[in-house]
Amino acid sequence: MLTHLHSKRKLQLGIGLATGILFGFLLQKGGVTSYDVILGQLLLKDFTVLKVMLTAVLVGSVGVHFLVSRGMANLHPKTGSGGQTVIGGLIFGVGFATLGYCPGTLAGAIGQGSLDALFAGMTGILIGAWFFALCYPTVRDKVYPMGSFGNVTFPELLKQDRWKVLAFLAMAIVLVLFAIELAGF
């Protein structure tokens, strides 16, 4: 059903823009575009960010696999590796720890008028992207291949039915969310 979108570039861009705006709106309404909330997460005092992220993972995972099971979408996983994960985690972590925003919350904070996000955040993203582009040939050839695990999904990696894996994931996320609430975070 959704495969007809592959040939319609402008429609894809429009849908991407609309969902991006909706995503930013929901981030702002969830409170995760606030520097104080993000700092609280980094200091392990406010778990709003974790709760929003876990909820998004749960809803997104179930939604995507529902569409796939109905033949309305296809999964196209990209090849991954431990090297890619480490490099991505370091870049993300440095930016997050330095300014207190990830790319999604940065865009939401810019949308709500946060000048620190607009000037310092955008500068950081541009410098980080420039630096990564300079290093990319070396990183691609020497670091990315380290610990390759192919282009598989978790259910394929575990050789389990996707709904069994999602049921386990859902139970784990719900338990973590309840534990966070019971702990008063």
ABEGO torsion letter per residue (X at the ends): XAAAAAABAAAAAAAAAAAAAAAAAAAAAAGAABAAAAAAAAAGABAAAAAAAAAAAAAAAAAAAAAAAAGABBBBBBBBBAAAAAAAAAAAAAAAAAAGBBAAAAAAAAAAGBAAAAAAAAAAAAAAAAAAAAAAAAAAAAAAABGBAEBBBAAAAAGBBAAAAAAAAAAAAAAAAAAAAAAGX
